[in-house]
């Protein structure tokens, strides 16, 4: 947990304890990707209190940057309607804009993994490569797929950036292609295409969401009372599992092993030695 910080949710919300990544300080444009893909409140989605504090601190360290809140929904309900239901619309002040990921121009991002699982490239918004700072703000959730637990935190949160038109399967509202052969395996490809671009991650574990099956919007809420953040999505997710009383997510060790196998000249993951 040396690369991630943990605080009581109340302290995160009421004090300036959250320090945005260094890249945010001189950025002209900052992309914030919150977990808001469903028309349901926390812990299915990130709380407005945590997201609001993150935006406030970004504005305090950078008074002029354009802040783009980018999300792609996972339901029949539109992003605009979700913004109204969850209270996100109230946070859209001057210089803060909501952007529908499914309406953005997309480009192919190369998979830098030494061992791609399924995708040698992945389509995602061109905007990701154009902004100066990227931050994932995820809810902390545990669902179950094929009898195995699946943790959603800062890395799995990035699913909403991929175009549904490209990655849909049976349902046009989800990204079913990103569940084959399994989510933990596809997360390897996601990390090495766009995940490594992110300079920061926040996990709202005020409460964790627990589902007995695969449904990511129907389950129970379990109080945790913490918020986790840092500059390495993998370390943030590992700390979230520990704080949230869950076994380490099974995608973490394989991704870190692959990251460590990259050539010394290829440094990814917040541009720090690995």
Residue pairs with C-beta under 8 A, 6 or more apart in sequence:
1 235
1 238
1 239
1 242
2 235
3 230
3 231
3 232
3 235
3 236
4 228
4 229
4 230
4 232
4 235
4 236
4 238
4 239
5 228
5 229
5 230
6 226
6 227
6 228
6 239
6 243
7 17
7 18
7 226
7 227
8 225
8 226
8 227
9 49
9 50
9 204
9 205
9 206
9 225
9 226
9 227
10 225
11 17
12 18
12 50
12 53
12 227
13 49
13 50
13 53
13 227
16 57
16 60
18 53
18 54
18 57
18 202
18 227
18 229
19 57
19 61
20 54
20 57
20 58
20 61
20 62
20 133
20 135
20 200
21 133
21 135
21 199
21 200
21 231
21 270
22 199
22 231
23 132
23 133
23 199
23 200
24 30
24 58
24 61
24 62
24 65
24 133
24 135
24 199
24 200
25 61
25 62
26 62
26 132
27 62
27 65
27 131
27 132
27 133
28 64
28 65
28 66
28 132
29 65
29 66
29 67
29 68
29 130
29 131
29 132
29 133
30 58
30 62
30 65
30 66
30 67
30 68
30 131
30 132
30 133
30 134
30 135
31 68
31 70
31 127
31 128
31 131
31 133
31 134
31 135
32 51
32 54
32 55
32 58
32 67
32 68
32 69
32 70
32 135
32 137
33 69
33 70
33 71
33 134
33 135
33 136
33 137
33 157
33 158
33 160
33 161
34 45
34 46
34 51
34 69
34 71
34 88
34 137
34 138
34 157
35 45
35 46
35 71
35 137
35 138
35 139
35 152
35 157
35 160
35 204
36 45
36 46
36 71
36 73
36 79
36 82
36 83
36 86
36 88
37 45
37 71
37 72
37 73
37 74
37 75
37 82
37 160
38 44
38 45
38 73
38 74
38 75
38 77
38 82
38 216
38 217
39 75
39 77
39 81
39 82
39 85
39 86
40 217
41 47
41 85
41 86
42 139
42 204
42 206
42 207
42 221
43 139
43 140
43 141
43 204
43 206
43 207
43 208
43 209
43 221
44 139
44 141
44 209
44 216
44 217
44 219
45 86
45 139
46 137
46 138
46 139
46 204
47 204
47 206
48 86
48 87
48 88
48 90
48 91
49 206
50 137
50 202
50 204
50 206
50 227
51 88
51 91
51 137
51 204
52 91
54 135
54 137
54 202
55 67
55 91
55 96
58 65
58 67
58 135
59 67
59 95
64 95
65 95
65 132
65 133
66 95
66 97
67 95
67 96
67 97
68 97
68 99
68 127
68 131
69 88
69 91
69 92
69 96
69 97
69 98
69 99
70 99
70 100
70 101
70 104
70 125
70 127
70 161
71 79
71 98
71 99
71 100
71 101
71 160
72 79
72 100
72 101
72 102
72 160
72 161
72 162
72 163
72 164
73 79
73 82
73 100
73 102
73 160
73 173
74 159
74 160
74 173
74 174
74 175
74 216
75 82
75 173
75 217
76 173
77 85
79 98
79 100
80 98
82 88
83 89
83 92
83 98
88 98
89 98
92 98
99 127
101 125
101 160
101 161
101 162
101 163
102 163
102 164
102 165
104 125
104 126
104 127
105 125
105 126
105 127
106 123
106 124
106 125
106 126
106 163
106 166
107 123
107 124
107 125
107 126
107 129
108 121
108 122
108 123
109 121
109 122
109 123
109 124
109 128
109 129
109 193
109 194
110 120
110 121
110 193
111 119
111 120
111 121
111 122
111 189
111 192
111 193
112 192
112 193
112 196
112 262
112 266
112 268
113 188
113 189
113 191
113 192
113 258
114 258
114 261
114 262
115 188
115 258
116 188
116 189
116 192
117 181
117 185
117 186
117 188
117 189
118 180
118 181
118 185
118 186
118 189
119 186
119 189
119 193
121 193
122 162
122 189
122 190
122 193
122 194
123 162
123 163
123 166
123 167
124 161
124 162
124 163
124 193
124 194
125 161
128 134
128 161
128 194
128 197
129 197
133 199
133 200
134 197
134 198
134 199
134 200
135 198
135 199
135 200
135 201
135 202
136 154
136 155
136 157
136 158
136 198
136 200
136 201
136 202
136 233
137 154
137 157
137 201
137 202
137 204
138 152
138 153
138 154
138 155
138 156
138 157
138 201
138 202
138 203
138 204
139 152
139 157
139 203
139 204
139 209
140 151
140 152
140 153
140 203
140 204
140 205
140 208
140 209
140 224
140 240
140 244
141 151
141 152
141 153
141 208
141 209
141 210
141 211
141 216
141 219
142 149
142 150
142 151
142 152
142 208
142 209
142 210
142 211
142 246
143 149
143 150
143 152
143 211
143 213
143 214
143 215
143 216
143 219
144 150
144 211
144 212
144 213
144 214
145 179
145 182
145 183
145 214
146 182
148 250
149 246
149 247
150 156
150 183
150 184
151 237
151 240
151 241
151 246
151 249
151 251
152 216
153 201
153 203
153 236
153 237
153 240
153 241
153 249
154 198
154 201
154 202
154 203
154 233
154 236
154 237
154 240
155 187
155 190
155 191
155 195
155 201
155 233
155 234
155 237
155 251
156 183
156 187
158 190
158 194
158 195
158 198
159 175
159 178
159 190
161 194
162 175
162 178
164 172
164 173
164 174
164 175
166 177
167 175
167 176
167 177
167 178
168 174
168 175
168 176
168 177
169 175
169 176
169 177
169 179
169 180
170 176
178 186
178 190
179 186
180 186
183 251
184 249
184 250
184 251
184 254
185 251
187 195
187 251
187 255
188 251
188 254
188 255
188 258
191 233
191 234
191 255
191 259
192 255
192 258
192 268
195 233
196 268
196 269
196 270
198 233
198 270
199 231
199 270
200 229
200 230
200 231
201 229
201 230
201 231
201 232
201 233
201 236
201 237
202 227
202 228
202 229
202 236
203 227
203 228
203 229
203 236
203 237
203 239
203 240
204 227
205 224
205 225
205 226
205 227
205 228
205 240
205 243
205 244
206 223
206 224
206 225
206 226
206 227
207 221
207 222
207 223
207 224
207 225
208 221
208 222
208 224
208 244
208 246
209 216
209 219
209 220
209 221
209 222
210 219
210 220
210 221
210 222
211 218
211 219
211 220
212 219
224 243
224 244
224 245
226 243
226 244
228 236
228 239
228 240
228 243
229 236
230 236
230 239
231 270
231 272
232 269
232 270
232 272
233 269
234 252
234 255
234 256
234 259
234 269
237 249
237 252
238 248
238 249
238 252
241 247
241 248
241 249
242 248
256 274
259 268
259 269
259 274
260 274
262 268
262 274
267 273
267 274
268 274
